């Protein structure tokens, strides 16, 4: 197992393949395991680095709050250890927030960013209130929170169809500690909008989103895609928020198309 260090916390990563570098960043309550089936294909053409974000998977926590900027700095610690100068980043949900923070902080190290079921917008007041309520639930029983919250990430019709895959992903979510969950919720709640990057970033930013996403409304993605700048995107008809499980082939194809174009 390979680790970099950030704020005295161990940050886990895996590395495989050769070619241009692609950094894979998972979402909330996930780990680098979410990318396993994709890595086996991507590694044939790219150097693939998959990272467990702080407090998730095999990576340690370093504080009560893990801001998106701090998570981006943890990603930078991995790139520095591997002596990677420039890379494309693909971030699912929270991983997309981290990718944008990385692009804001370290633009010279970014070739392109793919927001995979993610957004450049900050939380709305209602969303922040929901985060606060979730934090209180987590403090009482974080495993009960995972049991209830995790299935809600999927479109309802897929909860039975992909029952085995969802069960495996939920088991991976149980590896996330109470501290890791709270730190991520606090960090997402406090993150600022990075919509300006869509206009002025010196690298392309591409959305892959789901028309049935229960977490990030498709209308918000359409609004961001109207911004004139470096932005492009694809909205898939079937998936909810977890496209890598709900529409794996379509999503992998979109990722490949984006990487090949850039």
Buried (B, 14 or more C-beta within 10 A) or exposed (E): EBBBBBBEBBBBBBBEBEEBBBBBBBBBBBBBBBBEBBBEBBBEBBBBBBBBBBBBBBBBBBBEBBBBBBBBBBBBBBBEBBEBEBBBBBBBBBBBBBBBBBBBBBEEBBBBBBBBBBBBBBBEEEBBEBBEEBBEBBEEEBEEBBEEBBBEBBBEEBBEEBEEBBEEBBEBBEBBBBBBBBBBBBBBBBBBEBBEBBEEBEBBBBBBBBBBBBBBEBEBBBEBBEBEBBBBBBBBEBBBBBBBBBBBEBBBEBBBEBBEEB
